[in-house]
Amino acid sequence: MLKLLTEHPKDNIRYAAAEALMKVGTPAAIPVLEGRLHVESSRSVRGRIGWALRILRQKAR
């Protein structure tokens, strides 16, 4: 899933990967998501990554 998020050329696939990580990911995904947030070109994907980070950080508490 992390590979799809960081490497797939299509926005919708990266969006779906962020969505899946939000639902089933572990806090271990947080650093990868944070790194991707800063380089992601798609506004919708950045938004989904941000939301995923919020959810994963809550799970980590």
Summary of the structure (lengths in Angstrom):
residues: 61
radius of gyration: 10.1
end to end distance: 22.7
largest distance: 33.1
contacts: 173
relative contact order: 0.21
helix: 80%
strand: 0%
